[in-house]
Amino acid sequence: MMGERTVMQEALFYSFRIEDHVPVDHLLRAIDRFVDLSGIREHLKPFYSATGRPSIDPELMIRMLIIGYCMGIRSERRLCEEVHLNLAYRWFCRLDLDGAVPDHSTFSKNRHGRFRDSDLLRKLFEMTVERCMIEG
């Protein structure tokens, strides 16, 4: 007998945890335990203005860059689309289902300007390698 999908009324509330939908052996889970971005805001403080509207969280931007490098996503536009769509990427970026992903132009402006001027990526790489060495 052929089944038929019944279309039901949309639920008002959902119980959904992204954590439950990311496989335990996913590459980003292995990477996540070594990524410590606690000092990133202090390092970048001189590169942000004290006035104006709040910027995109620099930790989100760095986590997105890590995804791009690890998953071979070379286009910033494509990276923003992938983070928007992929649950594992959202989990790694600490975004829930309705969390906003930055526009590709904002992402690009930060990467080519603020992050390059601050030498942040080199510092982050050195911190990560040091942490891996400590962990063995």
Backbone hydrogen bonds, N-H to C=O, Kabsch-Sander energy under -0.5 kcal/mol:
donor,donor_aa,acceptor,acceptor_aa,energy
8,M,6,T,-0.7
16,F,14,Y,-0.7
20,D,17,R,-1.1
21,H,18,I,-2.3
22,V,19,E,-1.0
26,H,23,P,-1.7
29,R,26,H,-0.9
30,A,26,H,-1.3
31,I,27,L,-2.0
32,D,28,L,-2.5
33,R,29,R,-1.0
34,F,31,I,-2.0
35,V,31,I,-0.7
35,V,32,D,-0.9
36,D,34,F,-0.8
37,L,35,V,-0.6
40,I,37,L,-1.3
43,H,39,G,-1.9
44,L,40,I,-2.0
45,K,41,R,-1.1
47,F,44,L,-2.3
48,Y,45,K,-1.6
61,M,57,D,-1.8
62,I,58,P,-2.3
63,R,59,E,-2.5
64,M,60,L,-2.3
65,L,61,M,-2.0
66,I,62,I,-2.4
67,I,63,R,-2.0
68,G,64,M,-2.5
69,Y,65,L,-2.6
70,C,66,I,-2.8
71,M,67,I,-2.7
72,G,68,G,-0.6
73,I,68,G,-2.0
74,R,72,G,-0.9
79,L,75,S,-2.4
80,C,76,E,-2.2
81,E,77,R,-1.8
82,E,78,R,-2.7
83,V,79,L,-2.6
84,H,80,C,-1.7
85,L,81,E,-1.7
86,N,82,E,-2.9
90,R,86,N,-2.2
91,W,87,L,-2.6
92,F,88,A,-2.4
93,C,89,Y,-2.1
94,R,91,W,-1.2
95,L,90,R,-2.9
99,G,96,D,-1.4
107,F,103,D,-2.4
108,S,104,H,-2.5
109,K,105,S,-2.3
110,N,106,T,-2.0
111,R,107,F,-2.4
112,H,108,S,-2.8
113,G,109,K,-1.2
114,R,109,K,-0.6
115,F,110,N,-3.0
116,R,111,R,-0.5
117,D,113,G,-2.8
118,S,114,R,-1.6
119,D,115,F,-0.5
119,D,116,R,-0.9
120,L,115,F,-1.4
123,K,119,D,-1.8
124,L,120,L,-3.0
125,F,121,L,-2.2
126,E,122,R,-2.4
127,M,123,K,-2.4
128,T,124,L,-2.3
129,V,125,F,-2.5
130,E,126,E,-2.3
131,R,127,M,-2.2
132,C,128,T,-2.4
133,M,129,V,-2.3
134,I,130,E,-2.1
135,E,131,R,-2.2
136,G,132,C,-1.2
